[in-house]
Each structure stands twice: as C-alpha cells, then as structure tokens.
C-alpha cells in the first residue's frame, strides 16, 4: 500500500482511506468490523467518519458509525490507526440537526465544537482524534453540488478566525492532533492557511471534497492550492455514489444499492452523467479494466491527492476498491479519460 504524508505532518497515511458512512444504516456492526479487519490487514491505516454518520442522517441512527468504530478500535493498537472525524457545519441550509445536541441552529463555535468532540471521543472510545475536520463551511458558499456562486456577506456565520481559534484550544488540550476542512473552496483553503501563518494557529492539513470522473471541479483552482500549500485532497465520492461502476446505467436499480434505497441521492444522476459513464465503462472494458477500479486508479494517480476515501457495502466491493491502489493506468487510458472529459466536462459538479 502506498503511503503519503498528511499535510506537513510526519504522519504517513495510506493512499486508500476507509470510508464508513454506510455503517449503521446499510451495514451492520459485524459487517463494519469485517471491513475494518480486512482493510487494516491489507495496508490501510486511515479511516474517516463523522458525528453525522451514518448517511442519510437521522436522529435514530446518528453517531452509530463512530460507535461501531470505537468498539473495534478498543481492541487495536491505537497509534497504528489514523482516525479522521468531522463536526457538522451550520444547519441553516442543511435541515434540522437539533438532535445532534449542539443547539439549533448548529454553529461552528467553540462551545458546539467542544460538545461535538467530547461526544465523538466517547463513541470512538479514544482519548484523541488524529484529524478533526469541519464538515462544511459556516458561510454561505458553494458545496454539496451548489452551482453559481452568489455573494451573501450577511450570511457569513461564524468567522474562520473564531473557528480556527477554537480548534487551536482543543489541539492544545490534546483532544485532537490536527485539523482539516471539508466541502471547502479554494478561497477558504488559502484563508485558513493564511490565518494559521499570521496568527500562529493550527494549520489545515487536508481538504476533503468530492472528486471523481463526473466531478473534476477540484482541479479548477483548488488543486494548485492543494499542491503548493501542501494541503492534500481527501477525495470523497470517488465512484460518484457507485454510478461509475456502471451498475445504474440504463435506469437499472440493483437490489440493496444506495441509489435504489435512497432516492434523495440524485447528485450524479442526469442525462450527461449517463452519457459520460457509458463511455468511461466502455473505455475500461476496452482495456480489460474493471470500471470501478479504473475510476479509483485515476484518482490515485493525481499529485494533489493525499488519500482516496473508498466506501463499500459488500466485501467484494471493498476488496476490489482496495486493489485499485495496485493499478497504474497507461498513458493511453489516461488520454481516453481526458478525451471523454473534454467532450462532457463535469456533468455533476
């Protein structure tokens, strides 16, 4: 398993990061532990969760994912596992999150971040979290597929400085080791880094954003920032909710699949994504590749990526996803991917 540095730290994390958001909804605790055992026995040392998980979020299951991880983690050598988690952003544009116990609406304030950390430490049964991320920005900006930025300074929420200063206190207390962002913009990334340098505050080590063959918008601006600022991408939704496997093409709805179970997940479903995915699947088959592994290998080869967050509901999926780390795409395949992207760029930003 290839290892990469976590930002400017001395921590080595596996190129494949184990995503967990289905655990507690689509996956049982025993299935979660089976995935963890297999992944860590095959070179993965990095896992990602969130206080909001599992997804789709609701009051009945909230926190169950991290509880499953904690029950597994207590029997492992803690310093061999790199655990990433996230605190929810403001609920104004997300829906009712009052069940999180942070107040309504949620805010990225010191009090609410502190409450979130304490609750997550209990679920994870650990004394510290290696990487603590802001799940989405406090201000109104483009994330979760929102297009066309509209400037709304009256809706900026908690300032970046206030949030970063709060995180600094929890780093000093040893409850979190490092901090990161999620669903952030290029401006947000660089502003956080500027604040860390000018105010002597913790440095953002990673940015966890969507990145896949149907959504390469990260490459526009943010990728350069990630490389130059040494704030690598933790790529989520690398298979576009499984769409890039080709299993949903032609309107198919496989039994038990995420898009079959939860109609709310429509981000990667439209006419252009169908056309692009059809061509990506054909390209993979032309070169004797599994479509999912080709899509993951493309991400693995990007210089701005720190880790590729894979997720699976079956062991067969998990094994194939982890095996993608051993695949290097040829120049011919990479050019074929670029040709499709040029014809149908970012159908699902």
C-alpha positions in Angstrom: 0.0 0.0 0.0 1.4 3.4 -1.0 1.7 5.9 1.9 1.5 9.7 1.7 2.2 12.4 4.2 -0.7 14.0 5.9 -0.2 17.7 5.1 3.0 19.0 6.6 2.9 16.5 9.5 5.2 13.5 9.9 2.2 11.1 9.8 2.1 8.6 6.9 -1.4 7.7 5.8 -2.4 5.0 3.3 -3.4 6.1 -0.2 -6.7 4.3 0.4 -8.7 5.6 3.3 -11.6 3.6 4.5 -14.9 5.5 4.3 -17.6 4.5 6.8 -20.8 6.4 6.2 -22.9 3.3 5.4 -22.2 1.6 8.7 -25.2 1.7 10.9 -27.6 2.1 8.0 -26.7 -0.3 5.1 -24.1 -2.2 7.1 -24.3 -3.9 10.5 -21.7 -3.7 13.2 -20.3 -7.1 12.3 -20.0 -6.2 8.7 -18.3 -2.9 9.6 -15.7 -4.9 11.8 -15.2 -7.3 8.9 -14.4 -4.4 6.6 -12.0 -2.8 9.2 -10.2 -6.1 9.7 -9.7 -6.7 6.0 -8.7 -3.1 5.2 -6.1 -2.9 8.0 -4.7 -6.3 7.3 -4.1 -5.1 3.7 -2.2 -2.0 4.4 -4.9 0.6 5.1 -4.2 2.6 8.3 -6.6 5.5 7.7 -10.3 5.7 8.3 -12.8 8.5 8.0 -16.0 9.0 10.0 -18.2 11.9 11.2 -20.5 12.7 14.0 -23.3 13.0 11.4 -22.9 9.4 10.2 -24.5 7.1 9.0 -25.9 8.6 5.9 -28.7 9.5 5.2 -28.6 11.3 8.6 -31.4 11.0 11.1 -31.9 11.2 14.8 -32.4 7.4 15.3 -29.0 6.4 13.8 -26.8 9.5 14.4 -23.4 8.5 15.9 -23.9 4.8 15.3 -21.0 4.7 12.7 -18.4 6.0 15.2 -19.8 3.7 17.9 -19.1 0.7 15.7 -15.6 2.0 15.1 -15.0 2.6 18.8 -16.0 -1.0 19.6 -13.4 -2.2 17.1 -10.7 0.4 18.0 -10.6 -0.5 21.7 -9.0 -3.9 20.7 -6.4 -2.3 18.4 -3.1 -0.6 19.0 -4.3 3.0 18.9 -1.2 4.6 17.5 -1.4 2.3 14.4 -4.8 3.7 13.4 -5.2 7.2 11.9 -8.8 8.3 12.7 -10.4 11.2 11.0 -13.8 12.6 12.0 -15.9 15.8 11.4 -18.0 18.3 13.2 -21.3 19.4 11.5 -21.4 22.8 10.0 -24.4 25.2 10.3 -27.8 23.6 9.8 -29.5 26.6 8.3 -29.1 25.3 4.7 -28.9 21.6 5.7 -32.1 20.9 7.6 -33.0 20.2 11.2 -29.9 19.0 13.1 -31.2 19.8 16.6 -30.9 16.1 17.5 -27.1 16.5 17.4 -27.3 18.1 20.8 -25.3 21.2 19.8 -28.3 23.7 19.8 -30.5 24.8 17.0 -29.2 26.0 14.6 -25.8 24.4 14.7 -22.8 26.7 14.6 -19.0 26.3 14.3 -18.5 27.9 17.7 -16.1 26.8 20.5 -18.9 25.5 22.7 -20.5 23.5 19.9 -17.2 22.1 18.6 -16.3 21.2 22.2 -19.6 19.3 22.7 -19.1 17.5 19.4 -15.5 16.5 20.2 -16.4 15.1 23.7 -19.3 13.1 22.3 -17.2 11.7 19.4 -14.4 10.7 21.8 -16.9 8.7 23.8 -18.3 7.0 20.8 -14.8 6.2 19.4 -13.6 5.1 22.9 -10.3 7.0 22.5 -8.5 10.0 24.1 -7.8 11.8 20.8 -8.8 12.2 17.2 -5.9 12.3 14.7 -7.6 14.6 12.1 -10.7 16.7 13.0 -12.4 18.3 10.1 -15.1 21.0 9.6 -17.8 19.1 7.7 -18.9 22.1 5.7 -18.3 25.9 5.8 -20.0 28.2 8.2 -20.6 30.8 5.4 -23.0 30.5 2.5 -20.9 29.3 -0.4 -20.7 26.5 -3.0 -20.8 23.0 -1.6 -22.9 19.8 -1.9 -23.3 20.4 -5.6 -24.4 24.0 -5.5 -23.6 25.9 -8.7 -23.2 29.6 -9.5 -21.7 31.4 -6.5 -23.8 34.2 -5.2 -22.1 36.5 -2.6 -24.1 36.8 0.6 -21.9 38.5 3.2 -24.9 38.9 5.5 -24.8 35.1 5.8 -21.2 34.5 6.7 -21.9 32.9 10.0 -19.0 32.2 12.5 -15.8 33.7 11.2 -13.0 31.4 10.1 -10.7 33.0 12.7 -13.1 32.2 15.5 -13.5 28.6 14.4 -9.8 28.1 13.9 -9.0 29.7 17.3 -11.5 27.3 18.9 -9.8 24.3 17.2 -6.5 25.6 18.5 -7.6 25.2 22.1 -8.6 21.6 21.6 -5.3 20.8 19.9 -3.5 22.3 22.9 -5.7 20.1 25.2 -4.6 17.0 23.2 -8.1 16.0 22.2 -7.3 16.5 18.5 -3.9 16.2 16.8 -4.5 18.0 13.5 -7.3 19.8 11.7 -8.8 19.8 8.2 -11.6 21.1 6.1 -14.3 19.5 4.1 -16.5 20.8 1.2 -14.4 23.9 1.2 -13.5 26.3 -1.6 -10.0 27.4 -2.9 -10.5 30.7 -1.1 -11.5 29.1 2.1 -8.5 26.8 2.0 -6.0 29.6 1.5 -7.7 31.9 4.0 -7.4 29.2 6.7 -3.8 28.7 5.9 -3.1 32.5 5.9 -4.7 32.7 9.4 -2.7 29.8 10.7 0.5 31.5 9.5 -0.3 35.1 10.6 -2.0 34.1 14.0 0.1 31.1 14.9 -2.9 28.8 14.8 -3.1 25.1 13.8 -2.6 24.6 10.1 -5.2 22.9 7.9 -3.6 19.7 6.8 -6.2 18.4 4.4 -9.3 19.3 2.4 -12.0 16.6 1.9 -14.0 17.4 -1.2 -15.8 15.4 -3.8 -13.6 14.3 -6.7 -14.4 11.7 -9.4 -14.6 11.3 -13.2 -18.0 13.0 -13.2 -16.9 15.9 -11.0 -13.3 17.2 -11.5 -14.1 20.7 -10.5 -11.5 20.5 -7.7 -8.9 20.7 -10.5 -10.0 24.3 -11.2 -8.1 26.4 -8.7 -8.1 24.2 -5.7 -5.8 21.5 -7.0 -2.9 24.1 -7.4 -3.6 25.3 -3.9 -3.5 21.8 -2.5 -0.1 21.1 -4.1 1.6 24.5 -3.3 0.2 24.8 0.2 0.7 21.1 1.0 -2.9 20.7 1.9 -3.8 17.5 0.1 -7.2 16.3 -1.1 -9.1 13.5 0.7 -11.3 12.6 -2.3 -14.8 11.6 -1.3 -17.4 10.0 -3.6 -14.7 8.7 -5.9 -17.2 6.4 -7.6 -20.0 9.0 -7.6 -22.3 7.1 -5.3 -21.4 3.9 -7.2 -22.6 5.3 -10.5 -19.2 5.0 -12.2 -19.3 1.2 -11.7 -21.9 1.2 -14.5 -24.4 -0.7 -12.4 -27.1 2.0 -12.7 -26.8 2.6 -16.4 -30.0 2.2 -18.5 -32.1 3.0 -15.4 -31.1 -0.1 -13.6 -31.8 -0.2 -9.8 -29.9 -3.1 -8.3 -31.4 -4.5 -5.1 -29.9 -3.1 -2.0 -27.8 -0.4 -3.8 -27.7 3.1 -2.4 -29.4 4.9 -5.2 -32.1 2.2 -5.2 -32.7 2.5 -1.4 -32.4 6.3 -1.1 -33.9 8.4 -3.9 -32.6 11.6 -2.3 -29.1 10.9 -3.7 -29.5 12.3 -7.2 -26.3 14.4 -7.5 -24.7 12.0 -10.1 -27.9 11.1 -12.0 -28.7 13.0 -15.2 -28.6 12.7 -18.9 -25.0 13.9 -19.3 -23.7 11.7 -16.5 -25.3 8.7 -18.1 -23.6 9.6 -21.4 -20.2 10.1 -19.8 -20.4 7.0 -17.6 -21.4 4.9 -20.6 -18.2 6.0 -22.3 -16.0 5.5 -19.2 -17.3 2.0 -18.7 -16.7 1.2 -22.4 -13.1 2.6 -22.1 -12.4 0.4 -19.1 -13.7 -2.7 -20.8 -11.7 -1.9 -23.9 -8.5 -2.1 -21.9 -9.5 -5.1 -19.7 -10.1 -3.0 -16.6 -12.9 -3.0 -14.1 -14.8 0.3 -14.5 -14.7 1.0 -10.7 -11.0 0.2 -10.4 -10.2 2.5 -13.4 -12.2 5.3 -11.8 -10.4 4.9 -8.5 -6.9 4.4 -10.1 -7.4 7.7 -11.9 -7.8 9.5 -8.6 -4.9 7.6 -7.0 -2.5 9.0 -9.7 -3.3 12.6 -9.0 -0.4 14.6 -7.4 -2.8 16.7 -5.3 -4.5 13.7 -3.7 -3.4 12.6 -0.2 -6.0 9.8 0.1 -8.9 8.3 -1.8 -11.8 7.6 0.5 -13.4 4.4 -0.7 -16.7 3.1 0.7 -18.3 -0.4 0.3 -21.4 -2.2 1.4 -20.0 -5.7 0.4 -16.7 -7.4 1.0 -16.3 -8.0 -2.8 -16.6 -4.2 -3.4 -14.2 -3.5 -0.6 -11.5 -5.9 -1.9 -11.8 -4.5 -5.5 -11.6 -0.9 -4.2 -8.5 -1.6 -2.1 -6.9 -3.5 -5.0 -7.2 -0.3 -7.2 -4.1 1.0 -5.3 -2.0 -1.5 -7.2 -3.2 -0.4 -10.6 -1.3 2.2 -12.7 -3.3 3.5 -15.7 -1.4 3.6 -19.0 -0.9 6.9 -20.9 -3.5 5.5 -23.5 -6.1 5.0 -20.8 -5.4 8.4 -19.2 -5.8 10.1 -22.6 -9.0 8.2 -23.2 -10.3 9.6 -19.9 -9.3 13.1 -20.8 -11.0 12.8 -24.2 -14.3 11.9 -22.6 -13.8 14.7 -20.0 -13.2 17.2 -22.8 -16.4 16.2 -24.5 -18.5 16.0 -21.3 -16.8 18.1 -18.7 -18.0 17.9 -15.1 -21.6 16.8 -15.7 -22.2 16.5 -11.9 -20.3 19.3 -10.0 
